[in-house]
Amino acid sequence: MGGFVFAALKVGFLALVWLFITFVALVIRTDLSDGQRKDATPKPNPKRRAQRRETTPRVVVIAGPDIGDSVPLTGEISIGRSPDCVLDISDDFASTYHAQLSYDDDSWIITDLGSTNGTYVNGVSIKAPTRISDRDIIRIGASQLKLEA
């Protein structure tokens, strides 16, 4: 009887190992296919690259893959990896639709849109809409953003 239990455990363990290997292979395949769709040389995005210093308040990427990119603070600003976002950042740790900036009364508010890795203001994870100023540092994935007046 002990031999039967031992053999069943071996077969079960082997099945788990093969499930793990299959899962790893699928993840690797997905990562490789995503990497092939991206251009080797990123093109500047005209909706976020500023050629001259404007007096309009802006949100600026101060660290990360898109350092220097900025958009004017007008209306609602969606931030994420999607090309549909007003500020589309090419950060692997950002969600497709990661966060949103909106103006309320006399200040800007950042809201996390249920992102996987979260949104941080001054190193603190936010769970609810949070008021921000030009002194605050916003972290989305590996990117850091700041409001400039």
Order of alpha helices (4+ residues) and beta strands (2+ residues): alpha-beta-beta-beta-beta-beta-beta-beta-beta-beta-beta-beta
